[in-house]
Amino acid sequence: MAARGSLTPQDDAERWQVAARLRREHPRWVVIWLASPGVYRAYPLLRARRGTVLSGHTPDQLAAQMDQVEKGRQ
């Protein structure tokens, strides 16, 4: 994969596929890929503190944050 900031169209498409996988795995979140800053971003569909927006440079970072927010709701 190319370094952040020099993504090829294929790299970008792969990251959008990863974002789609994260959405399937975490259906209570809207997950997108932002190419310019090179981050995955998640917005809650569940009740969360107002203004909650999560970001991670890797899918694992973002998934861990989403899990943490969900656990805090229980």
RAFEN-V823646 format. One record per residue. SS is DSSP state (alpha for helix, beta for strand, coil for the rest). PSI is psi in degrees with one decimal (NA if undefined). Layout:
{{SS;PSI} {SS;PSI}}
This chain:
{{coil;150.2} {coil;156.4} {coil;154.2} {coil;139.3} {coil;-16.6} {coil;46.5} {coil;137.1} {coil;163.7} {alpha;-35.1} {alpha;-43.1} {alpha;-44.8} {alpha;-44.3} {alpha;-39.7} {alpha;-39.8} {alpha;-34.9} {alpha;-35.0} {alpha;-39.5} {alpha;-41.7} {alpha;-40.4} {alpha;-40.0} {alpha;-44.4} {alpha;-39.0} {alpha;-41.5} {alpha;-39.2} {alpha;-23.9} {coil;74.8} {coil;-10.2} {coil;19.3} {beta;147.6} {beta;121.6} {beta;131.9} {beta;163.2} {beta;129.1} {beta;105.8} {coil;-42.0} {coil;-51.9} {coil;-11.4} {coil;44.4} {beta;153.8} {beta;142.1} {beta;144.0} {beta;136.2} {beta;130.5} {beta;140.6} {coil;-10.3} {coil;169.7} {coil;123.1} {coil;167.5} {coil;137.5} {coil;135.4} {coil;6.9} {coil;120.5} {beta;126.0} {beta;148.1} {beta;144.8} {beta;143.6} {coil;-19.3} {coil;156.5} {alpha;-37.5} {alpha;-39.9} {alpha;-46.2} {alpha;-43.0} {alpha;-40.4} {alpha;-40.5} {alpha;-42.6} {alpha;-43.0} {alpha;-41.7} {alpha;-45.0} {alpha;-42.8} {alpha;-39.7} {alpha;-33.5} {alpha;-17.5} {coil;-18.5} {coil;NA}}
